[in-house]
Structure formats: C-alpha cells, structure tokens
Amino acid sequence: MRSAGRAEWTKLRTDAGNGWLTLGVVALTLAVGAAVAMTSRCDATGCGGDPTRLSLTGVLVGQVVVAIVAVLTAGNEYSTGMMHTTLTAVPRRLTVLLSKSAVLTAVLLVAGTVSVLGSLLIGGLVRPGRGFTEEHGFTALSLTDGPTLRAAVGSVLYLVLIGLLSLGVALVVRDSATAVGIVLALLFVLPILAQVVADPDWQRHLQQVSPMTAGLAVQTTVHVDDLPMGPWQGLGVLALWAAGAMTAGGRLLCVRDA
C-alpha cells in the first residue's frame, strides 16, 4: 500500500498540468470569494446577508477545477494506456483504488484548507467596510465561532468529497471529458430544476438530493432553520453520492480489463 501510494503521488506531482490545476483551485476560490466579499453590502440591521457564506462563494467555482483534477487522476491513465502498466505493477486493484483516493484526498485537503482559510481571511478584512458590522447585527469573523468553524471545515470536506465523487465517475466511464460532463451535470442540473419546478415540496426534495445544494448547506451560518436539511446532514448527502460513485468505480475497476 505504501509503495502504491508513493507511485500515485509521483504520477500526480510530476504531471505539470495537475500542479497548475491545483493552484487554479486555490486562485479561483480566493479570487471569486474576494470579489463577492468586496461587492456585497449590508446597509441596515436585518439586511439578511450571510457574510461567511458570501466569503466562501469561490468554492462554487473551485469545485469545477477540483472535479477536473480528480477525473484526470484516473482518466489520463486510461487515455494513455498507463492504467494497464499500473495494474500490472500493482495487481491488487483495491490497493490501486485506495492509493489514488488517499493521494487525491491529501492534495485536496491542503488546497481546500488554503482556499477556505484565505477566503475567510479576506472576507474578515473586507466585510466591516461593507456594512457587516456589530451595529447591523454581525460579529467579527472568527474560527472560534461555532457556525463559522463548521462552515470552514465543511467547505474543505465538501471539496474533498467532490474530488472523490469525480474520481469514482471517472473510473466508471473511463473517459475524462465524459466524466467531467457527468459530474458537472450532477452538480448543476438538479439545482436548476429546483428553480424551475413550481411545486414547493418538489423544490425542497430536489434540494435535499442535489449533491451541490445539499453539500453547500454546511456553509450557512444564519437562518439555518430555513434550510431544506441541516448543514451536516446536507454534507452527508454529498458523502453518500461520493461513496456510491467510488463503490461503483471500484467494483468496475476490479472486474474489467484495463
């Protein structure tokens, strides 16, 4: 397992494209989060804003790059034929799956932590000047605050789970472009349908099963009772999607030829 993990780490870090994409996760998340924080305003008490979630808006964009990185972890090997070499060197296919998952998780934990903490730092510096002050009912941003800490930790876990979901899909379809398309459809189509459907009950159900809408509920720090489900429950829905994709991908990896 250790040698397989080192091999996966070597493949990931020696591909220049993966390095740039990982930096792109951080850069896009920070840039979008900063832009939203600097353009949002709260001019009166009860303005209804959630400054913590606004600061973390960049996760919406960063997750797209995370999906690409994760898909390429397996997709590149199938497109180049390297997967045959990998499975020859490590015949235990479950070991290959666990190694890829572990390396991807470690990389995304680092990138996600930098992205989220950086976004919250920028938001904390900017938001007093945008009206999110104690006079308007907002306390200073601090990770010692329970909801803020939950939003931060949950956002990092969200990015990791998106990566595992994408890796599982890539192992199922074995084509990078198709896998990215499927993942983006899973993330964005259900929320769009929820906006189109007129029935409020169906809207709520679609929001509850949507991996993105449910998962990002963990970022909410105000009016939590108005959510379709609790923040950690929502992240659990995404975890189930990721577990399902990884289970399917792992099963097919074990029974199909490279």
C-alpha positions in Angstrom: 0.0 0.0 0.0 2.8 2.4 0.9 4.7 1.8 -2.4 1.5 2.1 -4.4 0.7 5.4 -2.6 4.2 6.8 -3.4 3.7 5.8 -7.0 0.4 7.6 -7.2 1.9 10.7 -5.6 4.8 10.6 -8.1 2.4 10.4 -11.0 0.3 13.3 -9.6 3.1 15.7 -8.8 5.2 15.0 -12.0 2.3 16.0 -14.3 2.7 19.7 -14.6 -0.9 20.1 -15.6 -2.1 18.7 -12.2 0.1 21.2 -10.4 -1.3 24.1 -12.3 -4.9 22.9 -11.9 -4.4 22.5 -8.1 -3.0 26.1 -8.0 -6.1 27.0 -10.0 -8.4 25.6 -7.3 -6.8 28.0 -4.8 -6.5 31.0 -7.1 -10.1 30.8 -8.4 -11.6 30.1 -5.0 -9.8 33.1 -3.4 -10.5 35.4 -6.4 -14.2 34.7 -6.6 -14.6 34.8 -2.8 -12.8 38.2 -2.6 -14.8 39.6 -5.5 -18.1 38.7 -3.8 -17.0 39.9 -0.4 -15.9 43.3 -1.8 -19.2 43.8 -3.8 -21.7 42.7 -1.1 -23.2 45.3 1.2 -25.3 45.4 4.3 -26.7 48.9 4.8 -29.1 48.3 7.7 -29.9 45.9 10.5 -31.7 42.8 9.2 -30.2 43.0 5.7 -30.4 39.2 5.6 -26.8 38.6 4.4 -24.6 35.7 5.4 -21.1 37.2 5.2 -19.4 33.9 6.0 -21.1 32.1 3.1 -20.5 35.1 0.8 -16.8 34.9 1.6 -16.9 31.2 0.6 -18.7 31.7 -2.7 -15.4 30.8 -4.5 -15.9 27.2 -3.6 -18.7 27.1 -6.2 -16.0 27.8 -8.9 -13.2 25.9 -7.2 -15.2 22.7 -7.2 -15.2 22.7 -11.0 -11.4 22.6 -11.1 -11.4 20.0 -8.3 -13.6 17.8 -10.4 -11.2 18.1 -13.4 -8.1 17.3 -11.2 -9.9 14.2 -9.8 -11.1 13.0 -13.1 -7.7 13.3 -14.7 -6.2 11.2 -11.8 -7.8 8.2 -13.5 -8.8 9.5 -16.9 -5.3 10.3 -18.0 -4.2 6.7 -17.3 -7.0 5.2 -19.4 -6.4 7.6 -22.3 -2.6 6.9 -22.4 -2.8 3.2 -21.6 -0.9 3.8 -18.4 -3.6 2.1 -16.4 -2.5 -1.3 -17.8 1.0 -0.6 -16.5 -0.3 0.5 -13.1 -2.4 -2.7 -12.7 0.5 -4.8 -13.8 2.7 -3.3 -11.2 0.0 -3.4 -8.5 -2.2 -6.4 -9.3 -4.4 -5.8 -6.2 -6.9 -3.4 -7.8 -8.4 -2.4 -4.5 -4.9 -1.2 -3.4 -4.8 1.0 -6.6 -8.2 2.5 -5.7 -7.3 3.2 -2.1 -3.9 4.7 -3.1 -5.5 7.0 -5.7 -8.2 8.0 -3.2 -5.7 8.7 -0.4 -3.3 10.8 -2.5 -6.2 12.8 -4.1 -7.7 13.4 -0.6 -4.4 14.6 0.8 -3.8 17.1 -2.1 -7.4 18.4 -1.9 -7.2 18.7 1.9 -4.2 21.0 1.5 -5.6 23.0 -1.4 -9.0 23.2 0.2 -7.7 24.4 3.5 -5.6 27.1 1.9 -8.5 28.2 -0.2 -11.1 28.3 2.6 -8.9 29.9 5.2 -7.7 32.5 2.7 -11.2 33.3 1.6 -12.3 33.8 5.2 -9.3 35.9 6.0 -10.1 38.2 3.0 -13.8 38.3 4.0 -13.0 39.1 7.6 -10.8 42.1 6.5 -13.3 43.4 3.9 -16.7 42.9 5.5 -16.6 45.6 8.2 -16.2 48.2 5.4 -19.1 46.7 3.5 -21.6 47.2 6.4 -21.3 43.8 8.1 -20.7 45.3 11.5 -21.9 44.9 15.0 -24.2 47.8 14.5 -26.0 45.8 11.9 -26.0 42.6 14.0 -22.9 40.9 12.8 -20.0 39.9 15.0 -16.3 39.8 13.8 -15.4 36.7 11.8 -13.6 34.2 14.0 -13.0 30.5 13.7 -13.8 30.2 17.4 -17.4 30.9 16.4 -19.1 27.5 16.0 -21.0 28.2 12.8 -18.0 29.8 11.2 -15.8 26.9 12.1 -18.4 24.5 10.8 -18.6 26.4 7.5 -14.8 26.3 7.2 -14.3 22.7 8.0 -17.4 21.7 6.0 -16.2 23.6 2.9 -12.9 21.8 2.9 -14.6 18.4 3.3 -17.0 19.5 0.5 -14.1 19.9 -1.9 -12.6 16.6 -0.9 -16.0 14.8 -1.4 -16.4 16.4 -4.8 -13.0 15.1 -5.7 -13.9 11.5 -4.6 -17.2 11.7 -6.5 -15.4 12.8 -9.6 -12.7 10.0 -9.3 -15.5 7.4 -8.9 -17.3 8.7 -12.0 -14.0 8.6 -14.0 -13.4 5.0 -13.0 -16.9 4.1 -14.2 -16.8 5.8 -17.6 -13.0 5.7 -18.2 -13.1 8.9 -20.3 -12.1 12.3 -18.9 -14.4 14.5 -21.0 -17.4 12.3 -20.4 -16.7 12.1 -16.6 -16.3 15.8 -16.2 -19.6 16.3 -18.1 -21.4 13.8 -15.8 -20.0 15.4 -12.6 -20.9 18.9 -13.7 -24.4 17.8 -14.7 -24.9 16.1 -11.2 -23.7 19.3 -9.5 -25.7 21.9 -11.5 -28.7 20.4 -13.2 -30.6 19.5 -10.1 -30.3 23.0 -8.6 -31.6 24.4 -11.9 -34.5 22.0 -11.9 -35.3 23.0 -8.3 -35.6 26.6 -9.5 -37.8 25.7 -12.5 -40.2 23.4 -10.6 -43.2 25.4 -9.2 -44.3 22.9 -6.5 -42.5 23.9 -3.2 -42.4 20.3 -2.0 -40.7 19.1 -5.1 -38.3 22.0 -4.9 -37.4 21.0 -1.4 -36.9 17.4 -2.3 -34.7 18.3 -5.3 -32.6 20.5 -3.0 -32.3 17.7 -0.5 -31.0 15.2 -3.0 -28.8 17.6 -5.0 -25.1 16.9 -4.1 -24.2 20.6 -4.5 -27.2 22.3 -2.9 -27.2 19.8 0.0 -23.5 19.8 0.4 -23.1 23.6 0.4 -25.7 23.9 3.2 -22.7 23.4 5.5 -21.6 26.9 4.7 -24.7 28.6 6.1 -24.3 30.4 9.4 -27.6 32.4 9.6 -31.2 31.2 9.3 -30.1 27.6 9.4 -33.7 26.5 10.3 -34.8 27.6 6.8 -32.6 25.1 5.1 -34.1 22.0 3.4 -32.0 19.9 5.8 -29.3 20.5 8.5 -25.8 21.6 7.4 -24.1 18.3 8.4 -27.0 16.2 7.0 -26.5 18.0 3.7 -22.9 17.2 3.6 -23.8 13.6 4.4 -25.9 13.6 1.2 -22.9 14.5 -0.8 -20.9 11.9 1.1 -23.4 9.3 0.0 -23.1 10.4 -3.6 -19.3 10.2 -3.4 -19.5 6.7 -1.7 -21.8 5.5 -4.3 -19.6 6.7 -7.2 -16.4 5.2 -5.5 -18.1 1.9 -4.9 -19.3 1.6 -8.5 -15.9 2.8 -9.8 -14.0 0.4 -7.5 -16.2 -2.5 -8.5 -15.8 -1.9 -12.2 -12.0 -1.4 -11.7 -11.8 -4.9 -10.1 -13.9 -6.8 -12.7 -13.0 -5.1 -16.0 -9.8 -5.3 -18.1 -7.6 -2.2 -18.1 
